[in-house]
Each structure stands twice: as structure tokens, then as C-alpha cells.
Amino acid sequence: MHQTEESANAPTAAPAAVLTGLGSWLPPRGVTNDELSAHLDTSDTWIRERIGISVRRRADPKTATSDLATEAGARALRSAGVTQADAVVLATTTPDHPCPATAPIVAARLGLVNAAAFDIAAGCSGFLHATTVAAGLIHSGTADRVLVIGAETMSAIIDLEDRSTAPIFGDGAGAAVLEAGRPGQPGALGEVVWGSDGEHADAIMIPVGGSRNRDSRQSAPHSERHVQMRGNEVFRHAVRRMTAAANRAAAAAGWEPQDIDRLIVHQANARISAAVSDALGVPPERVPSNIATVGNTAAASIPLLLADAAAEGTLRPGHRVLLVAFGSGLAWAATTLVWPPGLQAER
């Protein structure tokens, strides 16, 4: 076909970030509610009914976040059928060290020679924030393939004797490979809605250990060296912020509530997920969940749930999928995609 001067000079659409691989890894040890109840003022019934968790995974003391991330990252790369990536973006609240970042360590262990690698700290919404950054790298042409990982060793920062946090959090990692593709093709990430509200940052916080209270690192009470959370306040913010972000992301994709085939909600609390799905008008049977068997894995939550749902056939090609998360900061994010054919998650 003859190409006119006008068509020859027409701008080429920027590449989209397309999901091509998924991997996950969980520590082998499971901690049951009965085990926690043996030394905490709680019970299996209370935890199941109030949080929705039966068991959560705990890494042994010699296992760090980089170990979990490396396992999940390797599986995501195999799932995508690739061995290299241009960048590694690791979402975590529990880095191996305050300095350096954990992502370069993971990249080196995966053999990703000279890949750009950096961490993102956005709490439980970290994975969606990391995918947004990765999508920007691809959209700008800076990278053709990005490995995005959400990994947490939450057992390192929670007080295992605190009944308000110890039953909630678990350890684990999930990863995704994003590659440059065509806008609108199956697997392409849609518009992202994200934000933060630092006025309420102290609703989920470790008070000491950073630069703010560095003079009290040794003298601070034991509880202030671990995650503190005002649960009722977090619940209200989580439901309101995730519902609003999810509505905006769905609208950007041109979807009505009845168009959403699968709602992937950060696994913070079963009641939060139910409240969000109810507010959005998405039936419970369209809302996969794995919190009962893994707990709240923070930044690892969304990729772990995606990997489980994909491996179990809950996510099928053509499904319109809405993802939404909320966490410390306070930070939130939501986006959409149509589930691609041929994606085999490796767990």
C-alpha cells in the first residue's frame, strides 16, 4: 500500500506494559491460629471471624526478603520464558538492610547483569505502585522488560506477642514480568489511579528506627520498634480509598460494575475485601481470596493472589480484571487489565 507523507509522519503509539509472567514463593512453615492462641489472648474462632485467616507463613530467622524475592522472581521469569530483564523494581517494607536497597541484590542473584534495580516502599499498595513505575519505564522506551516483585518478611517487623498485629501478617513473595506491547492488547495494564494521604501516616507506623527518632533507638519501648496499627481507622480508610480508586480505574477502562469478571483486592482482611466488593457492586463469587492460607503479606499480597488465581483457573483468558490495594502511607492504587491467554503462573 502506498504510504502518504502524512501517514509516514504520524506518531507511533507508545508501548504498553503487558503482563507476560507470574511467579510466587511462600516459606514452608505455616503458623496456625491455634499456635498463636497458645501464647496470645486470642482464639481460632476470633481470628477466623474478624480477619479471615486460618494460617499464615513465617520465614525462618535466616531467611531474608531477598531470598523470598529471588525465588519468586526466578519463577516469574520462567513463567514468561525469559532469562533477562532491563530493570528490577522491588516493592517491600522489609528490606534486607536500611542500606543498600534490596533489589540490586536480587538482580545479581538472578543473573540480571547490569539491570537497573531499586526498591519502592508503599506498604501494602507497593506492588501496584511498582508496576506503575515499571509501566512508565516501558511507556517511555527506557526499558523493554521489567521484573516487578512484591516481597515481605513481615515477621521481622511485627511484635509476635502483639495480638493486634501478630495474627494478621505473613511472609511471602510474588513477582510479575511486564514487557513492551501494544496498547489495548490482552495483558496490557490500563490507566492507574493512585495516591496517598500522609496526614494519617501514623495509622500504620514503626515509630523508631529511622531518622526521625534515631536518638531513641536503644531506649524506646519494645512495642515502638515494631509495626503499630490503629485497626478501626485503617479499616475505614481502606474501604473508602479502595472503593473510590477502583471506581475511577474501572471508569477509565469504560467498565461498569457488571463488566468486572474478577476483582483482585489486597488481602488485608476478609471483611475489608467484602466491604469493597459490596460497595463496588461486584458479586462475592467474582472476588478471589487467599487470605485464609497466607495472611496479609503486604506488598506481596496482589501478586500472590494473582499467581494463585491464575494457577487454579479462577482467572481465565478474556476476564476483565480490576486490581486495587491500600496500605501504609497511607497509599492506594488501582488499575485494570484483560487477562491474557497462555500465561502459566509458577508457584
VOLUMSE-329040 format. One record per residue: residue number from 1; x, y, z of N, C-alpha, C in turn. Coordinates in pm, whole numbers. Layout:
<nodes>
NUM X Y Z X Y Z X Y Z .
...
</nodes>
This chain:
<nodes>
1 86 -119 0 0 0 0 89 123 0 .
2 50 222 -84 128 344 -93 116 423 36 .
3 227 465 93 231 539 217 239 688 187 .
4 139 763 235 140 907 213 238 973 310 .
5 274 1098 278 365 1171 366 303 1190 503 .
6 170 1210 506 100 1232 633 108 1107 719 .
7 82 988 658 85 865 737 227 831 779 .
8 324 865 695 463 835 730 507 916 851 .
9 449 1037 864 488 1124 975 397 1110 1096 .
10 297 1022 1089 205 1004 1201 279 947 1321 .
11 250 997 1442 319 948 1562 286 802 1589 .
12 384 728 1636 365 588 1673 321 580 1818 .
13 221 500 1845 171 487 1982 281 433 2072 .
14 292 491 2190 392 445 2287 357 303 2331 .
15 458 221 2359 429 84 2401 357 78 2534 .
16 278 -27 2552 209 -51 2677 284 -158 2755 .
17 263 -162 2885 322 -266 2970 227 -385 2974 .
18 275 -499 2926 191 -619 2913 241 -727 3008 .
19 150 -785 3083 183 -893 3176 212 -1021 3099 .
20 332 -1077 3118 369 -1199 3044 414 -1312 3136 .
21 435 -1286 3264 481 -1393 3353 442 -1366 3497 .
22 419 -1473 3575 383 -1463 3716 453 -1573 3794 .
23 505 -1538 3911 567 -1637 3997 544 -1602 4142 .
24 548 -1701 4230 531 -1675 4372 609 -1776 4453 .
25 635 -1739 4577 703 -1830 4668 663 -1797 4810 .
26 636 -1903 4890 599 -1888 5029 692 -1971 5116 .
27 730 -1921 5232 809 -2003 5323 732 -2130 5360 .
28 801 -2239 5381 731 -2366 5405 656 -2374 5538 .
29 699 -2297 5637 637 -2311 5769 507 -2233 5779 .
30 401 -2302 5818 273 -2238 5843 248 -2225 5992 .
31 196 -2110 6034 163 -2086 6174 12 -2078 6186 .
32 -46 -2172 6258 -192 -2179 6270 -243 -2085 6378 .
33 -373 -2062 6374 -436 -1981 6477 -422 -2045 6616 .
34 -431 -2177 6620 -416 -2245 6749 -276 -2224 6807 .
35 -176 -2223 6719 -40 -2199 6767 -28 -2059 6826 .
36 -88 -1960 6761 -86 -1825 6815 -165 -1814 6945 .
37 -278 -1882 6950 -364 -1875 7068 -298 -1932 7192 .
38 -197 -2014 7172 -128 -2074 7286 -52 -1970 7368 .
39 -17 -1855 7306 57 -1754 7381 1 -1613 7365 .
40 -109 -1599 7290 -174 -1469 7275 -317 -1476 7328 .
41 -369 -1363 7371 -507 -1357 7418 -600 -1347 7298 .
42 -614 -1459 7228 -699 -1465 7110 -744 -1609 7091 .
43 -816 -1636 6984 -864 -1772 6957 -878 -1794 6808 .
44 -882 -1919 6770 -900 -1955 6630 -1030 -1896 6577 .
45 -1136 -1906 6655 -1266 -1855 6611 -1262 -1704 6590 .
46 -1202 -1631 6684 -1196 -1485 6673 -1118 -1443 6549 .
47 -1004 -1505 6526 -921 -1469 6411 -992 -1500 6280 .
48 -1054 -1617 6272 -1127 -1653 6150 -1241 -1555 6122 .
49 -1317 -1523 6225 -1435 -1440 6206 -1402 -1292 6184 .
50 -1299 -1242 6253 -1267 -1100 6246 -1171 -1064 6133 .
51 -1083 -1159 6098 -979 -1129 5998 -992 -1218 5875 .
52 -1034 -1343 5895 -1049 -1436 5783 -929 -1523 5759 .
53 -839 -1533 5857 -715 -1608 5840 -717 -1735 5923 .
54 -670 -1845 5863 -655 -1972 5934 -509 -2002 5962 .
55 -424 -1967 5867 -280 -1993 5880 -205 -1888 5801 .
56 -86 -1854 5848 0 -1761 5775 139 -1822 5772 .
57 219 -1783 5673 355 -1838 5659 455 -1748 5730 .
58 556 -1813 5789 662 -1740 5856 797 -1792 5807 .
59 883 -1701 5769 1018 -1737 5727 1102 -1765 5851 .
60 1199 -1855 5837 1290 -1880 5948 1385 -1761 5962 .
61 1447 -1745 6080 1530 -1626 6105 1646 -1607 6009 .
62 1687 -1711 5940 1799 -1698 5846 1753 -1661 5704 .
63 1622 -1651 5684 1567 -1618 5552 1529 -1470 5548 .
64 1583 -1399 5452 1558 -1255 5438 1467 -1228 5319 .
65 1426 -1103 5308 1337 -1063 5198 1399 -1093 5062 .
66 1529 -1072 5047 1594 -1100 4918 1582 -1247 4880 .
67 1582 -1337 4979 1567 -1480 4950 1429 -1508 4892 .
68 1326 -1452 4955 1189 -1470 4906 1174 -1409 4767 .
69 1227 -1287 4751 1214 -1217 4623 1285 -1289 4510 .
70 1401 -1345 4539 1477 -1416 4436 1400 -1538 4388 .
71 1342 -1613 4481 1264 -1731 4443 1145 -1694 4356 .
72 1069 -1594 4399 952 -1553 4321 993 -1495 4187 .
73 1099 -1414 4185 1145 -1355 4060 1190 -1458 3959 .
74 1262 -1561 4006 1306 -1667 3916 1187 -1739 3854 .
75 1085 -1761 3934 966 -1830 3882 890 -1744 3782 .
76 883 -1614 3807 816 -1525 3712 889 -1521 3579 .
77 1022 -1518 3583 1099 -1518 3460 1076 -1648 3382 .
78 1075 -1761 3453 1048 -1888 3384 907 -1891 3327 .
79 813 -1835 3401 675 -1829 3352 666 -1751 3221 .
80 745 -1644 3212 745 -1562 3090 832 -1622 2981 .
81 913 -1722 3015 1001 -1784 2916 1120 -1697 2880 .
82 1168 -1618 2977 1281 -1528 2951 1385 -1546 3061 .
83 1504 -1495 3037 1612 -1504 3135 1668 -1368 3175 .
84 1631 -1264 3102 1686 -1131 3129 1575 -1026 3142 .
85 1607 -919 3211 1518 -804 3222 1604 -678 3228 .
86 1546 -568 3183 1620 -442 3182 1621 -374 3319 .
87 1522 -408 3401 1512 -345 3533 1440 -437 3629 .
88 1469 -419 3757 1401 -490 3865 1347 -385 3961 .
89 1216 -387 3984 1153 -295 4079 1095 -380 4191 .
90 1148 -362 4311 1108 -443 4425 1027 -360 4524 .
91 904 -401 4547 819 -337 4647 833 -412 4779 .
92 875 -341 4882 891 -405 5013 894 -301 5124 .
93 845 -342 5240 856 -264 5362 962 -324 5452 .
94 1016 -438 5411 1110 -513 5495 1239 -543 5419 .
95 1314 -441 5380 1439 -464 5306 1539 -542 5391 .
96 1634 -606 5324 1738 -679 5397 1815 -587 5490 .
97 1844 -466 5442 1924 -369 5517 1866 -229 5493 .
98 1886 -136 5588 1848 3 5559 1923 59 5438 .
99 2045 11 5417 2126 49 5301 2219 -68 5271 .
100 2228 -115 5148 2168 -62 5026 2027 -116 5004 .
101 1968 -77 4892 1839 -132 4852 1853 -283 4830 .
102 1743 -354 4841 1745 -500 4826 1738 -543 4680 .
103 1676 -463 4595 1659 -501 4454 1789 -533 4382 .
104 1897 -454 4397 2021 -491 4329 2076 -627 4372 .
105 2056 -662 4498 2099 -793 4548 2021 -903 4476 .
106 1891 -882 4463 1805 -980 4395 1844 -991 4247 .
107 1865 -877 4182 1902 -878 4040 2030 -956 4018 .
108 2129 -936 4105 2257 -1007 4090 2237 -1157 4108 .
109 2157 -1196 4204 2135 -1339 4228 2058 -1404 4114 .
110 1979 -1326 4043 1904 -1378 3929 1985 -1374 3799 .
111 2106 -1322 3805 2189 -1314 3685 2147 -1205 3589 .
112 2078 -1103 3639 2034 -992 3555 2145 -888 3550 .
113 2241 -912 3463 2364 -834 3458 2335 -691 3416 .
114 2382 -596 3498 2372 -452 3470 2229 -399 3466 .
115 2133 -477 3514 1995 -428 3516 1982 -316 3619 .
116 1904 -214 3587 1869 -114 3687 1784 -183 3793 .
117 1805 -152 3919 1731 -220 4026 1714 -125 4144 .
118 1591 -114 4193 1564 -25 4305 1439 -70 4379 .
119 1429 -23 4505 1315 -58 4591 1210 52 4588 .
120 1087 12 4618 977 106 4639 909 70 4771 .
121 890 169 4856 823 147 4984 688 218 4981 .
122 582 143 4958 446 200 4958 352 106 5032 .
123 408 35 5131 326 -54 5212 257 -160 5130 .
124 134 -189 5168 58 -296 5103 17 -263 4960 .
125 25 -135 4922 -4 -97 4783 124 -94 4700 .
126 235 -140 4759 365 -130 4694 374 -198 4559 .
127 312 -316 4545 325 -386 4418 258 -308 4304 .
128 140 -252 4330 75 -174 4224 150 -45 4197 .
129 211 14 4298 296 131 4273 418 92 4190 .
130 475 -24 4221 593 -71 4145 557 -101 4001 .
131 440 -162 3977 400 -190 3838 374 -61 3762 .
132 326 40 3832 303 170 3767 434 231 3722 .
133 535 225 3810 667 275 3773 725 194 3657 .
134 710 62 3665 760 -24 3557 691 8 3425 .
135 560 29 3431 486 64 3309 536 196 3251 .
136 571 290 3339 626 417 3292 760 399 3223 .
137 844 310 3275 972 282 3211 951 224 3071 .
138 853 136 3060 824 75 2930 761 176 2835 .
139 667 252 2886 597 351 2803 694 454 2746 .
140 795 492 2825 891 593 2781 999 537 2690 .
141 1005 404 2679 1110 341 2599 1239 318 2674 .
142 1240 347 2804 1360 327 2885 1390 179 2906 .
143 1285 97 2911 1301 -48 2929 1201 -122 2842 .
144 1241 -239 2796 1151 -325 2719 1091 -435 2806 .
145 1161 -470 2913 1112 -576 3002 1151 -543 3145 .
146 1054 -550 3237 1079 -518 3377 1026 -631 3464 .
147 1109 -672 3559 1067 -769 3660 1020 -691 3782 .
148 893 -710 3818 835 -641 3933 809 -744 4042 .
149 857 -717 4162 845 -812 4273 785 -743 4394 .
150 695 -811 4461 648 -771 4593 693 -876 4691 .
151 774 -841 4789 828 -939 4882 832 -882 5023 .
152 792 -962 5119 789 -915 5257 827 -1025 5355 .
153 908 -988 5451 933 -1072 5569 874 -996 5687 .
154 741 -993 5693 671 -914 5793 701 -962 5935 .
155 738 -1088 5950 770 -1141 6082 891 -1070 6143 .
156 969 -1000 6060 1085 -928 6110 1049 -794 6172 .
157 929 -742 6144 895 -608 6193 767 -604 6277 .
158 705 -720 6299 589 -722 6388 630 -779 6524 .
159 559 -736 6626 579 -790 6760 499 -918 6769 .
160 565 -1030 6776 497 -1159 6774 414 -1183 6900 .
161 424 -1092 6998 342 -1101 7119 228 -999 7119 .
162 210 -929 7007 105 -828 6996 -17 -889 6928 .
163 -124 -904 7001 -244 -970 6946 -311 -889 6837 .
164 -278 -759 6825 -342 -676 6723 -273 -687 6587 .
165 -148 -737 6584 -78 -748 6456 -26 -889 6426 .
166 15 -962 6529 74 -1095 6506 -17 -1190 6429 .
167 -149 -1191 6453 -235 -1283 6376 -255 -1243 6231 .
168 -227 -1117 6198 -263 -1064 6066 -159 -1093 5959 .
169 -33 -1069 5990 68 -1062 5884 140 -1193 5859 .
170 175 -1216 5733 251 -1333 5692 366 -1293 5601 .
171 454 -1387 5573 570 -1365 5487 546 -1430 5350 .
172 605 -1373 5246 593 -1433 5114 637 -1336 5006 .
173 635 -1383 4882 675 -1300 4768 601 -1341 4642 .
174 569 -1243 4561 510 -1267 4430 576 -1176 4329 .
175 581 -1217 4204 652 -1139 4102 579 -1147 3969 .
176 603 -1045 3888 543 -1038 3755 646 -986 3656 .
177 636 -1033 3533 717 -980 3423 627 -894 3337 .
178 669 -771 3313 599 -681 3223 687 -654 3102 .
179 629 -663 2982 704 -641 2859 633 -542 2769 .
180 709 -477 2685 653 -380 2592 561 -450 2493 .
181 443 -394 2476 346 -450 2383 256 -340 2328 .
182 144 -380 2271 51 -285 2209 -53 -239 2310 .
183 -86 -112 2311 -195 -65 2397 -325 -139 2363 .
184 -394 -183 2465 -522 -250 2444 -515 -399 2422 .
185 -395 -455 2405 -388 -599 2386 -411 -669 2519 .
186 -455 -796 2517 -474 -868 2643 -347 -867 2728 .
187 -363 -839 2855 -250 -831 2947 -194 -692 2965 .
188 -235 -596 2880 -184 -459 2891 -247 -388 3010 .
189 -165 -324 3092 -217 -252 3207 -294 -129 3162 .
190 -408 -107 3226 -488 11 3196 -442 132 3274 .
191 -523 234 3273 -490 357 3346 -481 328 3496 .
192 -384 389 3561 -363 368 3704 -420 486 3781 .
193 -492 456 3888 -539 558 3981 -465 533 4112 .
194 -389 632 4158 -312 612 4281 -301 742 4357 .
195 -260 730 4484 -248 849 4565 -203 815 4705 .
196 -197 918 4791 -156 898 4929 -217 1007 5017 .
197 -218 980 5147 -268 1075 5245 -178 1070 5367 .
198 -70 1147 5362 28 1146 5469 -21 1208 5599 .
199 -136 1275 5597 -191 1329 5721 -225 1217 5819 .
200 -245 1097 5765 -280 983 5851 -171 876 5848 .
201 -49 916 5819 61 820 5806 85 742 5935 .
202 53 803 6050 80 733 6176 -23 626 6208 .
203 -120 604 6120 -217 496 6143 -152 359 6129 .
204 -46 350 6048 35 228 6035 180 273 6037 .
205 251 242 6144 384 301 6158 472 220 6252 .
206 603 221 6222 704 178 6318 765 308 6372 .
207 737 345 6497 775 477 6546 925 505 6547 .
208 1008 406 6579 1152 432 6587 1229 343 6491 .
209 1354 380 6469 1440 301 6380 1484 376 6257 .
210 1416 488 6229 1454 572 6115 1523 698 6162 .
211 1530 797 6074 1600 920 6108 1520 1011 6202 .
212 1388 993 6209 1305 1082 6292 1335 1065 6440 .
213 1340 942 6489 1363 919 6631 1491 840 6654 .
214 1596 878 6584 1718 798 6591 1785 800 6729 .
215 1759 903 6809 1822 908 6941 1760 810 7039 .
216 1642 757 7005 1574 667 7098 1574 521 7050 .
217 1661 491 6957 1663 354 6904 1683 249 7012 .
218 1772 276 7105 1804 178 7209 1711 188 7329 .
219 1665 309 7359 1585 329 7480 1435 315 7458 .
220 1389 315 7335 1245 310 7307 1185 180 7355 .
221 1058 183 7398 989 60 7436 990 -42 7322 .
222 986 -169 7360 989 -277 7261 880 -259 7155 .
223 761 -219 7197 649 -208 7105 672 -105 6996 .
224 751 1 7026 772 107 6928 874 71 6822 .
225 937 -42 6835 1031 -89 6734 964 -181 6632 .
226 835 -198 6647 758 -285 6558 637 -210 6502 .
227 571 -273 6406 455 -211 6343 345 -187 6446 .
228 296 -65 6447 179 -30 6526 68 12 6431 .
229 -54 -30 6459 -163 -5 6365 -293 24 6441 .
230 -361 129 6400 -493 159 6454 -596 95 6361 .
231 -634 -26 6396 -712 -111 6307 -842 -52 6257 .
232 -923 5 6345 -1053 58 6303 -1038 174 6206 .
233 -941 260 6234 -915 373 6145 -867 326 6009 .
234 -776 229 6008 -726 174 5882 -839 111 5802 .
235 -929 40 5872 -1042 -24 5805 -1124 80 5728 .
236 -1158 188 5795 -1242 291 5731 -1173 353 5611 .
237 -1047 389 5627 -974 449 5516 -958 350 5400 .
238 -929 225 5432 -906 125 5328 -1030 106 5241 .
239 -1145 91 5304 -1268 69 5227 -1299 191 5142 .
240 -1290 310 5201 -1326 431 5127 -1229 458 5012 .
241 -1099 448 5040 -1000 481 4938 -997 376 4827 .
242 -1004 248 4861 -1001 145 4757 -1126 150 4671 .
243 -1241 175 4732 -1365 184 4654 -1357 299 4554 .
244 -1310 415 4600 -1302 531 4511 -1202 507 4399 .
245 -1084 453 4432 -981 430 4330 -1028 325 4230 .
246 -1091 219 4279 -1138 113 4191 -1246 165 4096 .
247 -1336 247 4146 -1440 305 4060 -1379 389 3949 .
248 -1278 468 3983 -1215 554 3882 -1138 472 3779 .
249 -1069 367 3825 -994 283 3731 -1088 209 3636 .
250 -1200 159 3691 -1299 90 3606 -1359 187 3504 .
251 -1390 308 3549 -1447 407 3458 -1348 442 3347 .
252 -1220 450 3381 -1118 481 3280 -1110 373 3174 .
253 -1140 248 3215 -1140 137 3120 -1273 124 3046 .
254 -1371 207 3085 -1503 201 3023 -1588 87 3075 .
255 -1560 42 3198 -1631 -72 3256 -1736 -26 3357 .
256 -1849 -94 3355 -1948 -85 3460 -1922 -198 3560 .
257 -1979 -192 3681 -1956 -298 3779 -1986 -438 3726 .
258 -2090 -451 3647 -2126 -583 3594 -2026 -634 3490 .
259 -1939 -544 3441 -1838 -585 3344 -1716 -648 3409 .
260 -1701 -630 3540 -1582 -678 3610 -1595 -827 3637 .
261 -1510 -906 3573 -1515 -1051 3591 -1442 -1097 3717 .
262 -1334 -1027 3751 -1258 -1063 3871 -1208 -935 3938 .
263 -1235 -925 4067 -1187 -815 4149 -1075 -868 4239 .
264 -955 -818 4218 -838 -860 4295 -809 -752 4399 .
265 -845 -782 4524 -830 -686 4634 -713 -727 4722 .
266 -632 -629 4763 -526 -658 4859 -582 -735 4977 .
267 -516 -843 5013 -564 -932 5118 -524 -882 5257 .
268 -591 -777 5301 -563 -718 5431 -648 -782 5539 .
269 -774 -803 5504 -874 -850 5599 -995 -893 5516 .
270 -1049 -1009 5546 -1161 -1060 5466 -1280 -966 5469 .
271 -1301 -898 5582 -1414 -806 5592 -1392 -680 5509 .
272 -1267 -637 5498 -1238 -522 5411 -1267 -557 5266 .
273 -1220 -674 5222 -1245 -717 5084 -1394 -725 5056 .
274 -1470 -780 5151 -1615 -792 5133 -1681 -655 5125 .
275 -1634 -561 5208 -1693 -428 5207 -1664 -356 5076 .
276 -1543 -372 5023 -1508 -308 4897 -1588 -368 4782 .
277 -1596 -499 4776 -1671 -563 4667 -1819 -527 4673 .
278 -1873 -516 4795 -2013 -477 4811 -2035 -334 4765 .
279 -1943 -245 4803 -1955 -104 4764 -1945 -88 4612 .
280 -1866 -174 4548 -1850 -166 4403 -1961 -238 4328 .
281 -2035 -321 4397 -2140 -398 4333 -2089 -519 4257 .
282 -1976 -574 4302 -1919 -694 4239 -1956 -815 4324 .
283 -2022 -916 4267 -2064 -1032 4346 -1947 -1104 4410 .
284 -1967 -1162 4530 -1858 -1230 4601 -1791 -1341 4521 .
285 -1866 -1409 4435 -1808 -1518 4357 -1707 -1469 4252 .
286 -1702 -1339 4231 -1605 -1281 4137 -1484 -1221 4209 .
287 -1474 -1247 4339 -1368 -1186 4420 -1281 -1296 4481 .
288 -1174 -1338 4411 -1087 -1443 4464 -1021 -1399 4595 .
289 -987 -1496 4677 -922 -1466 4804 -829 -1579 4844 .
290 -716 -1544 4905 -627 -1646 4961 -579 -1607 5101 .
291 -644 -1507 5161 -600 -1460 5292 -608 -1570 5397 .
292 -701 -1664 5380 -717 -1770 5481 -591 -1853 5496 .
293 -514 -1868 5389 -399 -1957 5392 -264 -1887 5389 .
294 -261 -1754 5367 -133 -1682 5363 -130 -1560 5454 .
295 -246 -1511 5499 -250 -1391 5578 -228 -1267 5495 .
296 -204 -1156 5563 -175 -1029 5496 -25 -1024 5470 .
297 14 -1036 5344 156 -1036 5307 201 -901 5251 .
298 126 -797 5282 163 -659 5246 189 -645 5096 .
299 308 -600 5056 335 -575 4914 331 -701 4830 .
300 342 -818 4892 338 -944 4817 195 -990 4791 .
301 98 -926 4852 -40 -974 4851 -99 -986 4711 .
302 -94 -879 4632 -157 -881 4499 -92 -984 4407 .
303 41 -987 4392 98 -1089 4301 78 -1232 4350 .
304 77 -1254 4482 49 -1388 4533 -92 -1431 4496 .
305 -188 -1340 4512 -326 -1373 4477 -342 -1395 4327 .
306 -277 -1312 4247 -282 -1331 4102 -226 -1468 4062 .
307 -112 -1504 4120 -50 -1632 4087 -139 -1748 4128 .
308 -199 -1739 4246 -288 -1846 4292 -410 -1857 4202 .
309 -474 -1743 4174 -595 -1745 4093 -568 -1793 3951 .
310 -453 -1755 3895 -418 -1799 3760 -389 -1949 3758 .
311 -312 -1997 3856 -276 -2138 3860 -398 -2227 3883 .
312 -495 -2176 3958 -614 -2256 3991 -725 -2242 3888 .
313 -704 -2158 3785 -804 -2143 3680 -914 -2044 3713 .
314 -901 -1972 3824 -1000 -1870 3859 -992 -1751 3765 .
315 -871 -1722 3719 -850 -1620 3617 -839 -1689 3482 .
316 -923 -1648 3388 -922 -1711 3257 -906 -1606 3147 .
317 -852 -1646 3031 -832 -1551 2922 -960 -1475 2889 .
318 -945 -1344 2873 -1060 -1260 2842 -1127 -1199 2963 .
319 -1098 -1249 3082 -1155 -1189 3202 -1112 -1044 3217 .
320 -1208 -959 3249 -1177 -820 3281 -1145 -813 3430 .
321 -1023 -774 3459 -971 -783 3596 -943 -643 3650 .
322 -995 -616 3768 -971 -490 3838 -888 -519 3963 .
323 -773 -452 3975 -684 -471 4088 -682 -346 4174 .
324 -686 -364 4307 -686 -249 4396 -618 -284 4527 .
325 -543 -188 4582 -470 -212 4707 -463 -84 4789 .
326 -437 -104 4919 -428 7 5014 -330 -32 5124 .
327 -248 65 5168 -154 32 5273 -98 154 5344 .
328 11 132 5414 71 238 5494 111 355 5407 .
329 111 470 5471 150 590 5397 64 713 5423 .
330 -66 704 5422 -148 598 5366 -142 606 5214 .
331 -136 494 5145 -121 491 5000 -217 391 4939 .
332 -261 420 4817 -353 330 4749 -326 333 4599 .
333 -380 232 4528 -365 226 4383 -466 127 4326 .
334 -505 150 4201 -595 59 4131 -565 66 3982 .
335 -583 -46 3913 -565 -50 3768 -644 -167 3712 .
336 -642 -181 3580 -720 -285 3513 -636 -355 3408 .
337 -681 -474 3369 -627 -542 3253 -724 -651 3210 .
338 -713 -692 3086 -786 -808 3037 -690 -925 3043 .
339 -732 -1034 3109 -640 -1145 3134 -594 -1209 3002 .
340 -463 -1224 2986 -409 -1272 2857 -414 -1424 2845 .
341 -417 -1475 2724 -412 -1620 2703 -269 -1672 2720 .
342 -257 -1798 2759 -128 -1863 2761 -39 -1835 2879 .
343 -84 -1751 2974 1 -1719 3090 -11 -1831 3193 .
344 101 -1896 3222 106 -2004 3320 186 -1957 3442 .
345 116 -1930 3552 185 -1887 3673 263 -2003 3733 .
346 380 -1973 3787 460 -2076 3852 465 -2046 4002 .
347 416 -2143 4081 414 -2128 4226 512 -2224 4291 .
</nodes>
